[in-house]
Amino acid sequence: MEAIQVDGLRKSYGDFEAVREISFSVARGEIFALLGRNGAGKSTTMEVLAGFQRPDGGTVRVLGLDPVKDRAKVRKSTGIMLQEAGFFPDLTVAQTVDSWRQLVPAARPRAEALELTGLTGKAGTKVRQLSGGEKRRLDLALATLGRPDLLFLDEPTTGMDPEARKATWDVVTDLAAHGTTVLLTTHYLEEAQRLASRMAIMDRGAIVAAGGMAETLAAQTGRVAFELPDGVEIHDLPVEATAVEGGTVICRVPDPDVAAQTLLGWAGERGLRLRGLEVRTATLEDLFLDLASKENA
Amino acid sequence: MTARETLAVARLGGRIYWRDKQALTATVLTSLGLGIGLPVLMDRVRAGDPSVVAAQLLGMLAVVLTLSGFNQSAVSLTARRDQLVLKRLRATGLSDGAVLGGELLNIMVQGVLIALVTTVAVVNLTSAPAPRDPILFAVFVVLGAAVITLLGAAWTVVIPRAEVAAPMSIPFFMIAGLGAGAFGPMGQLLPGWLTTALDLLPTAAVVKVGRATFADGTFADDLQAAAVPLLILTVWAAIALLVISRWFRWEARRS
């Protein structure tokens, strides 16, 4: 049984169609990334899956249950890190965790929850005095308090510094390694690429690309960029240039390693140097930009 | 909804309540100041007339219950709705009933405590007698606080955002006080239909039973006097529950 099964999900707010007949599934123990720009429908999808919103159409099953009708049962096995959700500002971090421990069955001990999220040193700090990133970590501590089978993470590292972000990635990776299924939405493509094994990209409420992370990126073109040497015309190059931006030639190619070797061999024969040479395989960012350019075309 | 979950939310609410300087000032200090201060003042002005002071106390109880129950419920729930605290509580696995029930239980308990402290203080500081039937009096204070707190939760349905919750709720304590005689015999100046309407308020039901428990009579007389107020409270509770079940919003409106 899949941890999450979505078939033909639709959700509107008034006249605005936030989610338009999307379908996807998430296997147990998998980290699945739901990506897209602001307003793409990611958070609405997550809210429906978490049982906060009732779908207008389609079917949604979370751990085999209807997240709206069986919300209490679903919630006992899920942890939710909402994109925005309030705290009691006058409680300390420790008091907040202690308070939530009373509301969550079989909750982690406070010390473990704080250590997991790197907040041990902030235990006595009032929530109102925490930075945005620290609040996100407290959010993660509360979401993981009940050792959930399924974890919803909506923009989990927004506002975190690079160190805290990496620490959070480690926590999520570790949870998944111990069998927790994770549904992640994020603006940070590097985060998705690093954490998720499968993903779906949403745009204007619909899924425009989906699949395994590695396979999807492998199907994309890579990129070779370098400064055009003096006296060389663009049509002299042995690899077709896709664009020239400020004197930098950009080649989008299926295999960037082979293209780079060809270019270096060609330049060596002519005693030329390819300054600023950059070679990289496709990234999620490239995929995003491709999708955007197709849309604009 | 389990009792354990509801009590857990109520305990959390109580913990927050007594740390919230705004709630303590707006609800506890104002309620106690008005509820105790005006009857004490009346006792000085109308010395030797305990029945007038007792009437003033009952009138002020209507104000106190409205401030600490209705207003606090409306203001607190709207703030927690807009700050997405209610949403976070719902994310824990608690049922909606436990979340809302716990929040309201906490507010109701604070309201009952304030009303009882007010009564005990006034009885001890003035010539007002203690109620002849304190148990029935206390039962109706509890029932009244419960219904008024529920009505505050129902009122959040029309409150667009937290900033306007207080101003949109203030008129109710004036209306409740006017109908209950908290501000003197102003009710006599009102048209008959308005007096009848004010008598149907939940606070008026509590005050009516209160009057019976302060006056001479028997337990049978008290029960007879409590029948219609109990019906009035039941109807208001049903209205509040209907509104909450149909239209209560757990988070700020999106569209």
Interface residues (C-beta under 8 A of the other chain):
Chain A: Y13 G14 F16 A50 F52 R71 A72 R75 K76 T78 I80 L82 E84 A85 G86 F87 F88 D90 L91 Q95 S99 W100 Q102 L103 V104 P105 L142 A143 G146
Chain B: E5 A8 V9 R11 L12 R15 I16 R19 D20 R80 Q83 L84 V85 K87 R88 L89 R90 A91 T92 G93 L94 S95 W250 E251 R254 S255
